[in-house]
Amino acid sequence: MSGRFETAPLLRMAEQIEALGYDSVWVGDSLLARPRFEPLTLLAAVAARTTRVALGIRRRRATRD
């Protein structure tokens, strides 16, 4: 990752993850993370580039209890 707001490196990483035999790809959903990719759109792009891995969203609370 070069620090730029691009999805291509993330999609290549998802393809590599699948090729290595991992069974899932997770993306984060945080109001505080920057840059922040919209998770459903990113997962749709990952789904178009992969065939076997399960997809999921990891949510994180903005504050602690």
C-alpha positions in Angstrom: 0.0 0.0 0.0 1.4 3.4 -1.0 -0.8 5.6 1.2 -3.0 6.5 -1.8 -6.8 6.0 -1.7 -6.9 3.1 -4.2 -8.7 -0.2 -4.3 -6.6 -2.1 -6.8 -3.9 -3.1 -4.2 -6.6 -4.4 -1.9 -8.2 -6.5 -4.7 -4.9 -8.0 -5.7 -4.3 -8.9 -2.0 -7.7 -10.6 -1.9 -6.8 -12.6 -4.9 -3.5 -13.6 -3.3 -5.2 -14.5 -0.1 -7.5 -16.9 -2.0 -4.5 -18.4 -4.0 -2.7 -19.1 -0.7 -5.6 -21.1 0.5 -7.2 -18.9 3.1 -10.9 -19.4 3.6 -12.1 -15.8 4.2 -11.5 -12.1 3.5 -12.6 -9.5 6.0 -12.9 -5.8 5.6 -13.2 -3.2 8.4 -16.0 -0.7 9.0 -14.8 2.1 11.2 -15.9 5.7 11.4 -12.4 6.7 12.6 -10.3 4.9 10.0 -8.8 7.0 7.2 -8.9 6.3 4.3 -12.2 4.5 4.8 -13.5 2.3 2.1 -17.2 1.6 2.0 -17.3 -2.1 3.1 -20.2 -3.4 1.0 -18.8 -1.9 -2.2 -15.3 -3.2 -1.5 -16.7 -6.7 -0.7 -18.7 -6.6 -4.0 -15.4 -5.9 -5.8 -13.7 -8.7 -4.0 -16.5 -11.1 -4.8 -16.1 -10.2 -8.5 -12.4 -11.1 -8.3 -12.5 -14.3 -6.2 -14.5 -17.5 -6.3 -14.1 -19.5 -3.1 -13.4 -17.3 -0.1 -16.1 -16.3 2.4 -16.5 -12.5 2.8 -17.2 -10.6 6.0 -17.3 -7.1 7.6 -15.5 -6.5 10.9 -17.2 -3.7 12.8 -15.5 -1.8 15.5 -17.0 0.5 18.1 -15.9 4.1 18.1 -15.8 4.3 21.9 -15.0 2.0 24.7 -17.4 1.0 27.5 
